[in-house]
Structures are given as C-alpha cells and as structure tokens.
Amino acid sequence: MSQPSLPPHHQPPHRSPQPQGVRRPPSRGWRPTSALKLIVGGVLTVALVSGCGGDDDGEGGGSSSKGAQAKTLGKVAMPKVGKETNTMGTWVTDSTFVKGDVNKLVGYSLDGARTKWRLPLGGQLCWASPHMTKDGLTAVLFRDGAGEDALCTKVGLVDLKKGKLVWQKEGSDSEGNAGVQFDEVTIGGGTVAAGGTGGGGAWSLDGKPLWKPAYLADCDDNGYAGGDDKIVAIRGCDSEDSSTERLEVQTVDPRTRDVKSSYKLDEKVEYAHVISTAPLVVAVDTGDSDAGTGTTDILTIDDSGKRGKLLSTIDVLAKGYQPNCPATSVEGCTELALDKASSTLYLSSEVDVDHGGPGERITGLNLKTGKETGKTKMAESRSLIPVQTDDDGSLIAYLGSMYSEAGGVVRVDPKTFALETLQTHPDDMKDVESDMDTYGDCTMIYTGKKLYIGDSRASRPTSDSPARPLAVVFGA
C-alpha cells in the first residue's frame, strides 16, 4: 500500500527488512511505493513463497464490481518495545495464522481473533523463511539470547501447525568452532540451509547435519534460496582487484551441496536476489538501481544443464518496474508475483507523470522472452500491488487505501488485465492500512477469502502512527 493522497516528496522513506545484527549498507534513498510484501512460495500452493478508470487505450479494464464488504476479523496489537525490533514471519496453514513477534512466534485462529499457542525463542528473530512444507514446517533464524550482545546463530525448524520448535542448531566454522553468525535461512528439498558472510550450513528435517560450503580463501556462499524441491546458492568470489565479488548462481543438491548447474553473473553485478528457484529467476543490482528496488535487471536462467543459460533479461531500471528486493539478502524480494504455468512475472510500476496523479499499474512479462503480456490501467490515486497468482493463472492484487476509501483485494484477468474486486475493507480501517504501509514493513497473504497483513517490525507508537497493529485479518 501507499499513501497516495500525499505528493511523493511528503512520503517517508521506504524501508526493506534486514536481518537483525547484520550491517545495513548505506542508504540509496527511497521511493514512494508500497511497503507491503507477498509471500514467495510454500505458504500457498498458488503463490510464488500483494477500481481503475479512464478511457480505453488498449490496457486492462476497470473493476467490474465493488466486491464483498469485508470485516476486520482480527487484529494483533503492536507489542510494547523500547526500540524497533524484528518480528519477521507471516504464515497461514490450513488451521492456523502464525505471526513472528518479539522473541517468539504466536499462532492464532484463522480469523486472527484468538490465540492458540505461543512459542518462546529466547532471542529476537533475525530471519524467517517465507517457505513452508506441505506438513507446515518452516525455518527461522534467531539470536542466542535476549541481551544487546546476542548474535544471530540459532537455526530452528518450526512446526507451524503444532506451535513447536522441532529442533534448534548452531553452525560451525572451518576449524570446528560453533556459534557461526548467519544472515538468513531457507528451506527447500527437505533441507534447511542457513548462510551469510559468517558462513553457511545445512541440516535435514530430522536435524542431521548435511554440509558446509567448501572453504576457499577467496570465495563464500552469500546465502541460499529454497522452495519447491531445490536449493540455490549465491556464491561470491573476490575479483582480481579485490574491491568487488564475482557472483555465481549455483543450483545445488540439497543433500550434498554438489553443484548441479552454475551461471556466472556479469562482473558489474553487486548483489543478486533469487525470486524463484523453479523456474530460476534472479534479480540483480549493478549498483545504480532505483532507490528502494534493489534491482536493475531480472534474469531468467535455464539451469537444466551443468552450465546455466540465460533465457531472458527484463530491464527493470529502463521500464520503471518497482519490485522490492532487500539490499543485501538472497531471498526476500516482494511486490511481485509469478505464475509458473504460463511463465509470467507480474510487476508494479509507478504512474507515468503524463497520466497525472500518483498510483500504480501492474504489468505482466513473459519470463522466456522478457516481453510484456499486458498491463492494467492506472489505478486512480492509489497503489496496485501484486500479491500472488491463483490456480487458474489469474493474479491476486492489493488495491491500496486512500483518505476517502479503504483498501481491498482485486483479481486481475491474465488475458485482458481487467480488474474484478473480490473484497473491500471497512472504511474505519483506512488509516490503519495507510499506517501499516507508510510506517510498517508488511507481508500479505490472501487465502480462504481472507487477507492477512503482518508487520515485519515492531516499533514504538508515534504521533503520526499512534495505533498501528502488528497484524490484521480482513474477510467476509
């Protein structure tokens, strides 16, 4: 969501979630777009892991109806904190809505109105995988204590249905010393893999240590991406001038880390983020990305052979598309959606100033060719953000709130790009929605005719945002 009634220069900085305890690179500025996130893969089988008007100009049509009037089914209060605290993690199983909280995970009824269980972690969350197995298992990374000097060393496998920590592990370095610091964690192919500048490691779902990246003086695994039955590593090796790394995308065996396919990125690439492992889609940043996107290009790579082949390139910078990729993390790209059956990627873009007024549109792009498949009309004075794709290939998107109207959920036809309103939120929540967008860093999931919004950060209330919740559930 965004707060479109304000001109861009009045909007606050956009922030992407960063692992706690990990150095944040210098800010590259900000962009006046939504901070809401989609879940990429695993959480919904149709997900990767969120009315239009105007004259007919060959673009997608407007909303066909007002949709169902949704209610606020549940609202999780913002925890009291002295300073900003990481609360990453938003998942929905067939029976439970689970939210990361301060030093714990909490399970709620599907309407978000009743607490079912609490799982203390003993330390602040550092990272939470967006992926979830069919059995409701996911991976989290958390600190080794509650103190200020606690480090992100604890890797945990969580049963989201039962609210249990199945196991917790620590990695070791090349000399066998325990307590390696990790930046992020993922799950895929029956393996939990944690990585970062401090090192990497992997465990089976029954807690058995599987592998550590081979030690090379000039090379490190920057991190891993999971989902489906795959693990993809981003491997960085020092270049000849030692000032930058040469990055390589490696599809690896989840059990052994044997490299099954590799693709070397251009030496100008500074960071790489994996959008999807199957198909293999990678967002890269050559250092001059639009502020907040973390991306200059999106690459689709064929990893069926030992040497990966580039299938297509989408020039994000030239086209003004607005994905949201965290500056240094391998996973975590949001504000996009992928339909695997049709190999279509959906991205938002800001309104062209020639069309007048703030807002966003959504464009479909074929990943095999990089060409546009269609686009919606401009949203009038509000944001339009991809959330996920449905079983029939249609796109579920979030239509942002504005001063005079609350937000809602729309369906985008993949052929005509016309919008159908699925639900409209209560008007008394429009300020809450706007605050969660403007001051929060949120994840959206739409399932069971409910929209779940969870904030990845807990912070103190301010005069501008006095009552922002940690999470809210909208539904009929």
Summary of the structure (lengths in Angstrom):
residues: 476
radius of gyration: 20.9
end to end distance: 20.5
largest distance: 66.7
contacts: 1803
relative contact order: 0.19
helix: 5%
strand: 43%
